[in-house]
Amino acid sequence: MNKITLLSLVTATVLFTACGEDAKKTVTDAATSVSDSVKETATSVSDTVKETATKAVDATKEAAEAASDKAAEVAEAASDKAVEVKEATEKKAADAATALKERAAATTEAVKEAVTPENAAGKAAYAKCAGCHGADGKTKALGKSPEVAGQPVATLVEALKGYKAGTRNISGMGMLMKGQVASMDDATITAVSEYMSAM
Ligand code: HEC
């Protein structure tokens, strides 16, 4: 209750006490009017407060919703990024593993070659023999000779030296073989024999 209202009430009380019946009615009316005015003001204030509170609640709700949306967006973006990173990492690991495997295979091959060096001279010398004896040395040359592949080195060397000297002739084709080995030196004969023996 503000000062003016209080003052009005006090005035009304004074007048009420001091005056007669007419004055009493006037004072009662005045008091009622003041009371109504106070009630009205109170109602209006209450409505304004209610409205303001409702607005504040709405604004808070909106802000909360917006924040929640934003959070969901950020979470989704983070999740996408995580998947991307995971995939990239997996691919890198797979690539690295493949590269390592290839490297290991190449190394194994290199080690093999270093341990059992290829008989290059023997291989080169055998090139002209493959037509009759087969690239794998398992063809019976002209249907006559035994397989040369896998025979002991010493046996092959002895046979080739025999053909070269013209002293070997197993199935009538000794002269043919003489022509094949005539120009070969001992080292080449040994090399080609080792090559056939290793087949
Ligand atoms: C045109 C076909 C022909 C060609 C090419 C040929 N050979 Fe022969 N080779 C024969 C025939 C046929 C015989 C059997 C000879 C005989 O009657 O003793 C033979 C026999 C041999 C034998 C003896 C096998 C055995 O166990 O009695 C050897 C070893 C051999 N050849 C190695 C070679 C080599 C090494 C070359 C290449 C430098 C070669 N030949 C090229 C046809 C050929």
Residues whose N, C-alpha, C, O or C-beta is under 5 A from the ligand:
A	BS01	HEC	A125 K128 C129 C132 A141 L142 K144 S145 P146 E147 V148 L156 A159 N169 I170 S171 G172 M173 G174 M177 Q180 V192
